[in-house]
């Protein structure tokens, strides 16, 4: 059973959690992030906090 909002997140390989963010990598190589995003640290192109996983668009320079 999965919590609501996480049904699309399948095939998770590793997962990493910190104080304010969580990141997961799926078997197809996609990276998903959720949590606090005040400074754009989730890499989804916004500064919106995420309660459910959002795809990471950029891993930075």
C-alpha angles and dihedrals in degrees: 000000000000127000114252112273095033100075093104092054103089133151095033111181109178126005129195127196131189135172095287109007139049126199130191132187119209127213090257091060098256118141120216127190138186138171134060115005106171093136099031093263093145090068095227094122094255141080092227118125111239124216092183131039117284124188115259109237099186135024092197133250 
